[in-house]
Each structure stands twice: as structure tokens, then as C-alpha cells.
Amino acid sequence: MVFCTFISAAAQVFFKIGANQLKSMGGAAAVVSKPWILLQNFPLIGGLALYGLFTLFFIFALRDGELSVVYPIITLNYVWVMLLSVVLFHEALNPFKVSGVAAIMLGVMIVGKGSGK
């Protein structure tokens, strides 16, 4: 399941890159008038493909795991996305972001310990 969170985080990074490319393609107005230009946005398509792969793996995880345990693990996406945002997009970290991610990680550990399996 943790591997799924890496896939989902990578998809979100591709969405960000694709969204940035939309600006150079003419922005929202261009997409509304010519929606097929989205098919030329390969990062956006890659993000969608990765989300599809994530969904497939998530279904397999649900088959063998408890929903109340598997689903909170998905929140690890926030951790990976924050780290990738800092590294790839040079976004700033602040104590609130770090504290929030620490709380998420603590919550996932607590839920994992409380699982019946």
C-alpha cells in the first residue's frame, strides 16, 4: 500500500507539471475552446495514467486489507507530495507544513497499530 502512495504522489507531481504547461498552451480559455489540446499535455496524461495504476493497486490492497487501515495509509501521499514539492518545485517548508505532515505520519502509525491484522 505504501508503494501505492508513491504512485499517487508521482501522479500529483505530473498534474502540477501539466497544469504549468497549460499556461503556455493558452490557459483555461484555450482548454474551454479547444479541449483536445489536453491530449497534447503529456504530463497531464501521465498523471492520469498513474492514478489509474494507483486505483488498480488500491483495489488489490482493499481485497486483502481492512478499509479502516488501508485508507488512512493513503494520507502518506501528503508526505511524499510535500517532499517532492520542495525538491522539484522549490516550494518553501514552514513549521505548519512540517507539523501537519508529522501529525499525519503519527496518525497512520496509530491506525496501523490498532488494526486487527
Legacy VTK file of the C-alpha trace (Angstrom):
# vtk DataFile Version 3.0
C-alpha trace
ASCII
DATASET POLYDATA
POINTS 117 float
0.000 0.000 0.000
2.869 2.374 0.730
4.053 1.776 -2.848
0.619 2.991 -3.990
1.189 6.267 -2.200
4.410 6.782 -4.176
2.487 6.257 -7.419
-0.222 8.680 -6.356
2.331 11.316 -5.321
4.101 10.971 -8.664
0.738 11.429 -10.397
0.168 14.661 -8.479
3.618 15.929 -9.495
2.765 15.204 -13.129
-0.528 17.081 -12.672
1.397 20.101 -11.394
3.789 19.988 -14.353
0.830 19.572 -16.711
-1.005 22.478 -15.080
2.066 24.664 -15.557
2.149 23.658 -19.225
-1.495 24.673 -19.621
-0.406 28.265 -19.031
1.819 28.134 -22.105
-0.959 26.466 -24.100
-3.285 29.420 -23.559
-4.705 28.653 -20.137
-8.283 27.810 -19.248
-9.733 29.773 -22.163
-7.828 27.638 -24.665
-8.934 24.427 -22.957
-12.574 25.522 -22.986
-12.477 26.479 -26.662
-10.274 23.541 -27.744
-10.481 20.736 -25.141
-8.500 18.350 -27.374
-5.316 20.294 -26.578
-5.344 18.421 -23.264
-4.338 15.348 -25.284
-1.092 17.145 -26.138
-0.274 17.657 -22.464
1.784 14.534 -21.794
2.457 15.194 -18.095
-1.285 15.528 -17.523
-1.933 12.267 -19.379
0.901 10.625 -17.434
-0.654 11.773 -14.167
-3.995 10.288 -15.174
-2.308 7.014 -16.134
-0.525 6.851 -12.787
-3.812 7.496 -10.968
-5.317 4.615 -12.912
-2.424 2.383 -11.828
-2.833 3.606 -8.246
-6.532 2.710 -8.370
-5.747 -0.795 -9.582
-3.238 -1.399 -6.781
-5.630 0.155 -4.273
-8.329 -2.338 -5.267
-5.912 -5.204 -4.638
-4.972 -3.723 -1.264
-8.637 -3.459 -0.317
-9.185 -7.073 -1.272
-6.686 -8.238 1.329
-6.832 -5.457 3.932
-9.193 -3.598 6.179
-10.623 -0.402 4.666
-10.239 1.365 8.011
-6.487 0.664 7.891
-5.736 0.816 4.165
-7.473 4.119 3.526
-5.587 6.175 6.148
-2.319 4.939 4.658
-3.226 6.888 1.516
-2.689 10.069 3.518
1.028 9.348 3.209
0.573 11.000 -0.201
0.755 14.318 1.649
4.193 13.414 2.961
5.608 12.442 -0.436
3.979 15.364 -2.249
5.383 17.840 0.263
8.885 16.415 -0.096
8.658 16.305 -3.889
7.299 19.864 -3.954
10.316 21.089 -2.044
12.792 19.197 -4.221
11.215 19.634 -7.667
9.341 22.941 -7.416
11.472 24.635 -4.721
8.425 25.288 -2.554
9.143 26.538 0.937
8.629 24.481 4.064
7.354 26.083 7.224
6.671 24.759 10.723
2.952 24.362 9.989
3.569 22.113 6.992
6.128 20.025 8.868
3.849 19.737 11.916
0.899 18.747 9.760
2.855 16.039 7.988
4.237 14.778 11.306
0.673 14.554 12.615
-0.367 12.601 9.520
2.505 10.152 9.934
1.712 9.710 13.624
-1.936 9.125 12.799
-1.103 6.488 10.194
1.139 4.693 12.700
-1.584 4.766 15.365
-4.212 3.424 12.977
-1.798 0.709 11.817
-1.148 -0.388 15.391
-4.879 -0.588 16.035
-5.527 -2.896 13.101
-6.859 -6.359 13.733
-4.361 -7.917 11.308
LINES 1 118
117 0 1 2 3 4 5 6 7 8 9 10 11 12 13 14 15 16 17 18 19 20 21 22 23 24 25 26 27 28 29 30 31 32 33 34 35 36 37 38 39 40 41 42 43 44 45 46 47 48 49 50 51 52 53 54 55 56 57 58 59 60 61 62 63 64 65 66 67 68 69 70 71 72 73 74 75 76 77 78 79 80 81 82 83 84 85 86 87 88 89 90 91 92 93 94 95 96 97 98 99 100 101 102 103 104 105 106 107 108 109 110 111 112 113 114 115 116
